[in-house]
Amino acid sequence: MPSPTVRRFSEPRSGEVARTRRRDRFLCDAMLGHLARWLRAAGYDTELAPPRAGDRTLLDSARREGRILLTCDRTIPGDGGRVRHLPMAELSELARILREDLGIDWLRAPFSRCLLDNAELEQVADPATAGIPAPARHLPGPFTRCPRCGRLFWPGSHVRRMRERLASWYRGTRKAARRPS
Ligand SMILES: [Zn+2]
């Protein structure tokens, strides 16, 4: 029984569904907001469930939108592989698990989505008129804008640090994946 709240965060995005493969789309439960942000940073279509969404609501949303539900709640049933239970662990450990178990490529399409609302970012033609701060305009780009919330992104130090972390997860988890288990 979908609630109006669910309807709001599960609205179809123009063109997204057609462009994204089914197993590349995720729904994080509200406890995994941090992970959702990093999956978006890596370029994965990742929605975040609203706080206190019930099990049925989460499963219905995941099914309807063709998403894998990522959750730390062991009481939620597996639902034929649609649910991936995660341990309560540090982010780097979750990153390793997702790479090894779900084949997450942490360098898939870095910073192609808004970290806050998951929308696909659009290239900004002219950084100056778009409102990119003057000190950042000399950067090599890309300069992007979120069509939903209007936020601007540029490859400043924060983005560079995040990219380095994504790269370390990509490298580290590849190494880990080759280790005999
Ligand atoms: Zn946005």
Residues whose N, C-alpha, C, O or C-beta is under 5 A from the ligand:
A	BS01	ZN	C114 L116 D117 C146 R148 C149 G150 R151
